[in-house]
Amino acid sequence: MEFEILDILNKNGFESYIVGGYVRDYYLNKKTTDVDITTSAKVCDLKKLFDVVSEKYSSVKINYKEKIYEITTYRKEFFYVKHRYPFAVLFTKNVKKDLKRRDFTVNALLMDRNKNIIDYVNGCNDLDNHIIRMIGRTSRIKQDSLRILRAIRLATTLNFKIDKSLEYYIKKYGYLISYLSSDRIKYELDKIFESDNLLYGISLIKNYNLNKYLKLGNIDNIVFIPNLNYIWAQVDCSNYNFKKGDLKEINRIKKALDKDIDSYLVYKYGVDMCKNICKLKSIDENIISDIYNSLVIKNRKDIKYDLSLLNKELVEEIEYLIVTLKIDNNEKSIKKYINQ
């Protein structure tokens, strides 16, 4: 459908291309749904052609056949504020000038409506050589400090090296990460943390001395598990915001990490979490299945007593005693304990 959008723009006299991650991943034969469109059409033109659902600066989001696409007008940017946002924007009809404001060569490939890839920045060569390189002067990274984390994220997820000149300026301007919001930092860290190449990303963060600005803590000992919350549970995440459900799980994982692996831990936290805890502690996870199979009870429903007669604290106490074999799971033993 994205190519239908290009067709509509072209038939109405405007240049248009897919740009960025979609083209990069297409070239690398990777699946992607990240579609961004750039065009010579201005916002007022786009409003006449499409159902615009939101507008910000020179970009709009459109609803086309029940799917949202972002379209950005060719532009040049000037005088960045707080090392993040351009103070001035000037529209242009020249796509080459638009590409000069973008970050990395591998993100600045264009694709036309016939799926031809157009490369004005030598991005294909950098993809072939597995290099993350800035467009134009490498020192431009200080204009938008988010580019520092984006470079590391791309290098991590693609398993690419970072250009030597870019490495130099990441180290020089790493302190500019402090200008970013914690939510924006977390978005990039999430992408790094959920990559199966996580340890490479951590090595880059350490090599560029960025952790003093990221304030993660304990990154020397991170163990990769393909679950984002398990990664965050291993570091100091107090500087970042999480959805309520994620934060609850992270805190639960942290509590489990502080406990010994035993029958009550398996009963309380479950087989899957305990197996992951074993991985984090470098313990053979096969013991968890054996422990689980040997449990006297698997959940509260197995307790042979009317728990509705008891308060929450006493129920938890009885659970613990039964699981740890300190009392038998029968009404007589439970009642005796309660009445003692």
N, C-alpha and C positions, 0 to 999 in steps of 0.2 A: 504493500500500500504506500510505502514511503516513495516509491518510484512514480506512483500516480500523482503525488504531491509535486514532485519535480516536473512532471508533464504539465500540470496545471500552470505552474509558474512560468515554464518555458513558453507555453502557448500564449501566455499573456505578456510576453515580451521581456521577461526577467531571467537573468542567470540564476541558476540554483544548483547546489551540490549537497550530497551527504558528506559530512566532515567528521573527523575525530575517531573515536573508539570503534565505531562500526566498520570503518574502512580499514583501520589497523588490524582488527580481528579477522576481517574478511581476507586480507592479504596473508595472514598467518594461519588461515583455515581453522579459525576458532569460531564457535557459536557465539552470537551476540544479539542482544535486543536493544542495544544502546544507540538509538538513532537521533542524531542532531543534523539539522539542515541549515545551511547558510545560503543567503540570497542577496541579490541586488535590490530586491523589493523592500520598500520601507514599511513601517508598521501600518500606516494608513492604507497602503496597497493590500497588505495581507488581510486586513479587516474586511475588505471588499470581496476577497476570494474564499475566505475560510471562516469557520466558526471559532473565533478567538475566545478562549476561556480565561486567559490571564495575560497581563502585559507588564513587562518590567524593563525599563530603559529601552534598548533596541531589540529586545527579544519578546517573542510571544509564544504562548502555548495554544495549540489548536486541537480541536476535537475532530478527527477525521475518521469516519466509519468506526466510531466507538473506541478509538484509540487516541491517546494524547501524544503529540509531537511538539518538539521545541524548534522554532525557526528564528534565526538571528540575522539581522541585516549586516552586510559588510560594514566594517567600521575601523577607525583608528582610535587609539586611546592615548591620553596624555596626563601627566602629573598625578601619579598615584598617591592616594591618601592613606595614611596609616599602613603603608606597605601592603595594601590589599585591593583598594578600589580606585578606578580611574576617576580623576576629578573632571576631566573633559572628554567628550566623545565626539568624533567627527565622522559622519557617514561618507562612504566612498562607493564607487561603482566598480572598483578594481579589486578582484578577489585576492590578488597577490599582496596588496597592501593590507588586506584583512588578515592574511595568514601571518604577517610579520608580528602581529600583536599576540599570537598564540604561544603556548609554552614550549612543547617539545616537537621535534621533527616527526616522530612516530605518531603524533596526534594531529598532524596537519595535512594528511593526505585527503584528497577530494575524490568523490565518485559521482559520475554523471548518471543520467537516467538510463543509459545503456550499460551500466556497470563497468564503465571504463575508469581505471584509477589514474588520477592526474597528480603528479608529484612535482611541486615547485620548490621543495625544501630539502630534497635528497633524503626523504624519510624512508623510502624503500631500501636504500642502501644501509641505513641504520638498523632497519628491521632485519635485514639479511645478516648484519654483523652483530646483532643483539646489543645495541648501544642506545642508551637514553642520552639525548643531546638537546641543548637549548636551541631555539631558533634565534639567529642573530647573535648579539653580544651576550655572552653567558652571564655577565653581571646583571642582566635584566631580571634575574631571579629575585633580586631585592624589591622589585616593583610590587610583586605579589608573593608574600612569604608562604602562601599555601603551596606554591610550586615546589618548595623544599620537600614537603611530605608527599606530594604527588609524584615526584621523581623517585622517591624511595618505594612508594606503593607500586608504581609501574615496574621498577626494577625487580621487585619482589614477585609480583604476580606473573610477570613475563619471564622471570629468571634472566634478566639482562644485566649488563654492567653499566655503570654510570660513567659517562665521559670524564676524563681527568680534569678538564677545565671546570666542568659542572661540580665535580667533587670539591675542588678548591673553594668555589663560591658558596657551596652548601656549608662547609666548615666556617667560612668567613662570616656568613650572614645567618647562621643557625639560630642566633639569639632572637631573630625577627619572628620566630614561631610564637613568641610571647604576645604578639599583636593579634593572634588568631583567637577566636572564641573556642571554648572547650568543646562545644558541639561540633564545630568544623574539624577540629583536631581529631575528635573521636571518630568521625565519619571515615577519615583516612586510616586511622589506626585499625578500625574494624576490618577494612579491606585487607590490611596487612596481616592482621591476626587470624582471619579466616582462610588465608592462603596456606596450602600445604607446603609452601616455601617459606613459612614464617621465620624459621631460624636464620635464613639469609637476611630477611628484613630486619630482624633484631641485630644482626651483626653490622648492618649498615647504620642503624641508629646509634650503636655504640661507637663505631668507627668515626662517625661525624660528631661525637660528643653532644648528641641532641637530647639525651634523657634528662639532663638537668633542667631543660625547658618543658619536656613532656611530663616529668614527675611521675613516672610509672613505678619505679622501685622493683627490685627483685628480677629484673629482666635477664640477669645472668643465668637463671635457673629455670627458665620457661621450658615446659615440655609441650610439644604440639599434640593437641587433640582436636579432631574436626568438629568442634563445637565452640562458638565464640565465647559463651559464658564461662567455660572452663579456662580459657586463656585469661580473661579478665579477672577470674578468681585467683590467679597466681600472682597478680601484680597489685600495687596500690592504686585502686581505682577511685579514690575519694575525691579526686579533682574533676570527675566526669559525671554526666547525668545519664541515667538509664531508665528505661520503661520499668514500671512497677514490678511486673512479672519477672523481667530479667534480673533486676536487683535482688528480688527475693531468692531466685535460684542461685545467683552468685554468692550471696551470704550463706545459703545452705551448703554450697560446695566448700566455702571457706571453713565452716564449722566442721564438716566431715573431714577436711584435711588435717584439722587439729586433733583428731581422735585416732586411736589405735584401730586396726582392722580386727574386728571380733564379731561374734554372732549378733550382738545388739545393733552394731553399726549397719550390718547387712539388713537386718529386720527393719530398722528405722529409715534407712536411706535407699534401699532397693539394690537390686543386682547391677543394673546398668551404671548407676552413679558410683557404686563401690568398685566396679571394674575400672572405671576411669580414675578413681582415686588411687587404685593400685598402680596404674600407669604413671601417674604423677609422682608416686613414691618409689617407683622402680621395684615393685613387688609383683610376683607372678599372679596375674589376674584369675588364673584357673582356680585358685583357692576359694574364690567368691561363690562359684557354683556349688562347690562341696559344702561350704558353710550354709548356704541357702537351703540345700537339700536336707541338711541335718537339723534345721530349725524345728522346734516343737510346735510353734505356731507361725503362720505366714502373715497374718493380719489380725486385727481385733475381733473379727467375726469368728475366729477359731477359739477364742477364749470361752471356756465353759462356765460362764457366769453372766448374770444380768447386769451389764455395765451401766445401764440407765440409772441404777440406784446409787452410782458413785460419782464423785466430782472428777474433773479432768486430771488433777494432779495425782489422785489415787489410781485412776485408770492407767496412767503412764507408769506409775510405780509398779503396778501389778504386771503390766506388759514386760517391763525390764526384768522382774524377778522370774517370770515364767521362761522368758527367752534365755536367761542366764542360768536356768535350771536350779534356782534357789527355792522355788516352790513348784509343786506339781500343778498341771493344768486340769484341775477338777474343782467342783464347787466346794467340796469339803476343805481342801487345802487353802483355797482363796478365802473362804469365809473365816477360817481359823486365823489367817494372817490379818484380816480386817479387824477381827474382834480382839486381837491380842493387846 
